[in-house]
Amino acid sequence: MPGILCNMESTAITGLGVLSSIAQGYDEFEEAIIKGTRAGGALTLFEEPNAPAVAEIDFVLEDYIGTVKSYIDRTSALGIAACGLALEVAGWELSEDEKKRAGMALGTAWGCADSIALFTEKFINAGPKRVPSLVFTHSYINAPNSIIAIEYGLRGFNVCFAGGHASGMQAIAYGADQIRLGRAGHLLAGGADALTRFALRGYQSEGRLASKSEPFGNNSNGFLLSEGAGVLSLEPASTAGERAYGILAGSGLSRADQAGIQIAMNQAMQEAGIEPKDVSLVVVAGSGDPATDVPEARALEATFSATDATPALFSLKVLTGESMAASGPLAIAAAIALLDHGEVPISSGPDSILNLNGPSEISGEVALVNSVSIGGDACSVVVKLP
């Protein structure tokens, strides 16, 4: 039976703000995907002995905004730039009343880790009186939300999600529901995470890092660590008109094991009023980490192996690496780009633990997009072309 939200106002995507390790800007991102551009190289953001390969973004905030910031955390900087790109594409011209109902939902796995590290260093080495108060205000996990809302005059509700790698997708699913329920008129929703020493050392200590990402690879044991921000401009489909890039038709949320990932996918399809046979493309969460790749592979097989038509399959992370909370929003942008293009580039090798052989040609206009956190949640959304 269709979900409770399926007969309400549809949520349209009218702007895509993309900052990824393969391209910045949606048009450049689409081109990089079609070309099969792969990121990866030496760590330059900070000094770290025996650092593995990473996928950094060559990024200067002043290229994206006109205001001057005396201090800003890198995660906040990525988020504010992606929001600016999304707003530029959407072309919103909001009245004063509409501005009061314009808000945001942003997810992050690691938050402002650089600011926390700087504050702690100053506190230990110089004492509490020598710690810059500005740094402390930038260390909260929801600091990017506050900075973005001030920068762009978003006066409506403001929500921060901290659910690991699925945070950005959770924020988008929540934002889409608020639009459909009539609780907001215009929203920015997505995720951002910077490549920080905390994240690098954390994943390295758990043995999760590799020199490249090979999703569902039989011998894969980790992912290429990346960074990024992906933000969508959301509004009711009735006001979007021809500006819509896509429609967020349904979403699902559950735990990050095989059964939970199946539940999330089925919830999203049910809410969208579709069945597995109606899905033209699946953008997977696979990263090369067996902790999430194995349950997702088994969930995909259980969901789609019995259908007459196997959907095309695509892994963005084979190109970008693992961009944490940005990975889900960027995967949605990739889904829209590929549905438009009609064909997926090769994104995984033949030696795969995933026993689904999807075609390279995309035969329809419906995509299912997955996002999975390590030991946490799974979130899925259905995206349709308008």
C-alpha positions in Angstrom: 0.0 0.0 0.0 1.4 3.4 -0.9 3.0 5.5 1.9 1.1 8.2 3.7 3.0 11.0 1.9 2.6 9.7 -1.6 -0.6 11.7 -2.4 0.7 15.0 -1.1 2.5 17.8 -2.9 5.6 16.4 -4.6 9.1 17.8 -3.7 11.1 19.1 -6.6 14.9 19.6 -6.8 15.5 23.0 -8.5 19.2 23.5 -7.6 22.2 21.2 -7.2 25.2 22.5 -5.3 28.1 20.1 -6.0 31.6 20.2 -4.5 33.3 16.9 -5.1 36.8 15.5 -5.6 36.2 15.0 -9.3 34.5 18.4 -10.1 32.9 21.5 -8.6 29.6 22.6 -10.0 26.8 20.3 -11.3 27.6 20.6 -15.0 31.3 19.8 -14.5 30.3 17.0 -12.1 28.0 15.5 -14.8 30.8 15.7 -17.3 33.3 14.1 -15.0 31.0 11.2 -14.2 30.4 10.5 -17.9 34.1 10.5 -18.6 34.8 8.2 -15.6 37.1 10.7 -13.9 38.7 9.2 -10.8 40.1 11.2 -7.9 43.0 10.4 -5.6 46.5 11.6 -4.8 48.9 12.6 -2.0 47.7 14.4 1.1 48.4 18.1 1.1 45.9 19.7 3.5 48.0 18.9 6.6 51.1 17.0 7.5 50.6 13.4 8.6 53.3 10.7 8.7 52.7 7.7 6.4 49.5 9.2 5.2 47.6 7.1 2.6 46.3 8.4 -0.7 43.3 10.7 -0.4 40.9 12.6 -2.6 41.1 16.3 -1.7 39.2 19.2 -3.3 41.1 22.2 -4.7 38.9 24.8 -3.1 39.0 28.5 -2.2 35.9 29.8 -0.5 36.4 33.3 -1.9 35.6 31.9 -5.3 32.1 31.1 -4.2 30.9 33.9 -1.9 31.3 37.7 -1.7 31.6 38.1 2.0 34.9 37.9 4.0 35.3 35.4 6.8 37.9 36.1 9.5 37.8 32.4 10.4 35.7 29.5 9.1 36.1 25.7 9.5 36.7 23.8 6.3 33.5 21.7 6.7 31.5 25.0 7.1 33.3 26.5 4.1 32.4 23.5 1.9 28.8 23.7 3.0 28.4 27.4 2.5 29.9 27.2 -1.0 27.6 24.2 -2.0 24.6 26.1 -0.7 25.6 29.1 -2.8 25.9 27.0 -5.9 22.5 25.4 -5.3 20.8 28.8 -4.8 22.4 30.1 -7.9 21.0 27.3 -10.0 17.6 27.4 -8.4 17.2 31.2 -9.0 15.0 31.7 -6.0 13.4 35.2 -5.7 11.7 35.0 -2.3 9.3 37.5 -0.8 9.8 38.5 2.9 7.1 36.1 3.9 8.7 33.3 1.9 12.1 34.0 3.5 10.5 33.4 6.9 9.6 29.9 5.8 12.9 29.1 4.0 15.2 26.9 6.0 17.7 24.1 5.8 18.6 20.6 6.9 22.3 19.7 6.8 24.1 16.5 7.7 27.7 15.9 8.7 29.6 12.8 10.0 32.5 14.6 11.6 31.3 18.2 12.0 33.9 20.9 12.6 36.8 18.6 13.7 39.5 21.1 12.6 38.0 23.8 14.9 37.8 21.3 17.8 41.4 20.3 17.3 42.6 24.0 17.1 40.6 24.9 20.2 42.0 21.9 22.1 45.6 22.7 21.0 45.3 26.4 22.1 43.7 25.4 25.4 46.4 22.9 26.3 49.4 24.9 25.2 48.3 28.4 26.1 45.6 28.1 28.7 41.9 29.0 28.7 42.5 32.8 28.6 44.4 32.5 25.3 41.9 30.4 23.4 40.2 32.6 20.7 36.5 32.6 21.5 35.6 32.7 17.7 37.2 29.2 17.3 35.0 27.8 20.1 31.8 29.1 18.4 32.8 27.4 15.2 33.4 24.0 16.9 29.8 22.9 17.3 28.5 20.2 14.9 25.7 22.5 13.9 28.0 25.6 13.4 27.8 25.1 9.5 24.0 25.4 9.8 24.1 28.7 11.7 26.7 30.2 9.4 24.8 29.2 6.2 21.5 30.5 7.6 23.1 33.9 8.4 24.9 34.1 5.0 21.8 33.4 2.9 19.1 34.8 5.1 17.3 31.6 5.8 14.8 32.3 8.7 12.8 29.1 8.8 13.6 25.9 10.7 17.2 24.7 10.8 18.1 21.1 11.5 21.4 19.3 11.8 21.8 15.6 11.2 24.7 13.6 12.7 24.1 10.0 11.6 27.5 9.2 10.1 27.9 8.7 6.3 24.1 8.7 5.8 23.6 12.1 7.5 23.3 14.0 4.2 20.7 11.7 2.8 18.8 11.8 6.0 18.7 15.6 5.8 17.4 15.4 2.3 14.7 12.8 3.1 13.6 15.0 6.1 13.6 18.1 4.0 11.5 16.5 1.3 8.9 15.4 3.8 8.7 18.9 5.3 8.0 20.3 1.8 5.3 17.7 1.2 3.7 18.2 4.5 3.5 22.0 3.9 5.8 22.9 6.8 8.3 24.7 4.6 8.2 26.4 1.2 11.9 26.4 0.3 14.7 24.4 1.8 18.4 23.8 1.3 19.2 20.1 2.2 22.3 18.0 2.0 25.6 17.2 3.7 29.2 18.3 4.1 32.4 16.8 5.5 36.0 18.0 5.2 39.0 15.7 5.1 40.4 16.2 8.6 43.2 14.6 10.7 40.6 13.2 13.1 38.7 11.4 10.3 41.9 10.2 8.7 43.4 8.8 11.9 40.0 7.3 13.0 39.5 5.3 9.8 43.1 4.4 9.6 43.1 3.0 13.1 40.2 0.8 12.1 41.9 -0.4 8.9 39.3 1.1 6.6 41.5 3.1 4.3 42.7 2.0 0.8 44.5 3.7 -2.1 41.4 3.5 -4.2 37.7 2.6 -3.8 36.6 -0.6 -5.4 32.9 -1.0 -4.4 31.8 -4.6 -3.9 35.3 -5.8 -4.9 35.9 -9.4 -3.9 39.3 -8.4 -2.4 38.5 -4.9 -1.3 39.2 -4.0 2.3 38.7 -0.2 2.5 37.9 3.0 0.8 39.7 6.1 -0.6 39.0 8.9 1.9 37.5 12.0 0.3 35.7 15.1 1.2 32.9 17.2 -0.3 29.5 18.9 0.0 26.3 18.3 -1.8 23.3 20.5 -1.3 19.9 20.4 -3.1 17.4 23.3 -3.4 14.0 21.9 -2.6 10.5 23.4 -3.2 7.0 22.2 -4.1 6.8 20.8 -7.6 3.9 23.2 -8.2 6.1 26.2 -7.9 9.2 24.6 -9.5 7.7 24.1 -13.0 10.3 23.7 -15.7 13.2 24.6 -13.3 12.9 21.1 -11.7 15.9 18.8 -12.2 14.2 15.9 -10.5 11.4 14.9 -8.1 12.1 13.3 -4.7 9.3 10.7 -4.8 10.0 8.6 -1.6 12.4 7.8 1.1 13.1 5.1 3.7 15.2 4.8 6.8 16.4 1.8 8.8 19.5 0.1 10.3 22.6 -0.6 8.3 22.5 -4.4 8.0 21.1 -6.5 5.2 17.5 -6.5 6.5 17.6 -2.9 7.4 18.9 -1.8 3.9 16.1 -3.9 2.3 13.6 -2.1 4.6 14.9 1.3 3.6 14.8 0.5 -0.1 11.3 -1.0 0.2 10.0 2.0 2.2 11.3 4.4 -0.4 9.8 2.5 -3.3 6.5 2.0 -1.4 6.2 5.8 -0.7 7.0 6.5 -4.3 4.2 4.1 -5.4 6.6 1.9 -7.4 7.9 -1.7 -7.3 11.5 -3.0 -7.9 10.7 -3.7 -11.6 10.0 0.1 -12.1 13.5 1.1 -11.0 15.7 2.1 -14.0 18.9 2.8 -12.0 20.4 2.1 -8.6 23.2 4.4 -7.3 24.7 2.2 -4.6 26.4 3.2 -1.4 29.2 0.7 -2.0 32.6 2.1 -1.1 35.0 -0.8 -0.9 34.5 -1.3 2.9 33.2 -4.9 3.5 31.3 -3.6 6.6 28.8 -1.8 4.4 29.4 -3.4 1.0 28.5 -7.0 2.0 25.1 -6.2 3.6 24.2 -3.8 0.8 25.1 -6.4 -1.9 22.9 -9.0 -0.2 20.1 -6.5 0.2 20.3 -5.6 -3.5 20.3 -9.2 -4.6 17.3 -10.0 -2.4 15.4 -7.0 -3.7 16.1 -7.1 -7.4 17.2 -10.7 -8.3 13.5 -11.8 -8.7 12.5 -9.0 -11.0 12.3 -9.5 -14.8 14.4 -6.4 -15.5 17.6 -5.8 -13.5 18.3 -2.0 -13.2 21.5 -0.4 -14.2 23.9 -0.1 -11.3 26.4 2.7 -10.6 28.8 3.5 -7.8 29.9 7.1 -7.5 32.5 6.3 -4.9 34.6 4.4 -7.3 35.3 7.9 -8.8 35.1 10.2 -5.8 36.1 8.0 -2.9 34.2 8.1 0.4 33.0 11.7 1.0 31.2 10.8 4.2 28.0 12.9 4.7 28.3 14.5 1.3 28.2 11.0 -0.4 24.4 10.7 -0.3 23.5 14.1 -1.8 26.3 13.7 -4.4 24.8 10.3 -5.3 21.4 12.0 -5.9 23.1 14.5 -8.2 24.8 11.6 -10.0 21.5 9.8 -10.4 19.9 12.8 -12.1 22.9 13.2 -14.4 22.8 9.6 -15.4 19.1 9.4 -15.9 19.5 12.4 -18.3 22.5 10.8 -20.0 20.8 7.3 -20.4 23.9 5.2 -19.8 26.2 4.4 -16.9 30.0 4.4 -17.1 31.9 1.3 -15.9 32.1 1.7 -12.1 33.2 -1.7 -10.8 35.4 -4.6 -11.9 34.3 -8.1 -12.9 35.5 -9.6 -9.6 32.5 -8.5 -7.6 30.6 -9.9 -4.5 27.4 -8.4 -6.0 25.6 -11.0 -8.0 23.6 -8.6 -10.2 24.5 -7.9 -13.8 22.7 -4.6 -14.6 22.8 -3.2 -18.1 24.9 -0.1 -19.0 21.8 1.4 -20.7 19.3 3.1 -18.5 15.8 2.4 -19.9 13.6 4.6 -17.8 13.5 7.8 -15.6 13.4 6.4 -12.0 16.4 5.9 -9.7 16.9 4.4 -6.3 19.8 5.9 -4.3 21.3 4.3 -1.2 23.4 5.8 1.6 24.7 3.6 4.4 26.6 4.5 7.6 29.2 2.2 9.1 27.4 0.4 12.0 24.6 3.0 11.9 21.7 3.8 9.6 20.7 3.1 6.0 18.7 5.7 4.0 17.3 5.3 0.5 15.4 7.8 -1.7 13.6 7.4 -5.0 14.4 10.1 -7.6 12.4 10.7 -10.8 13.0 12.9 -13.7 10.3 15.7 -13.8 
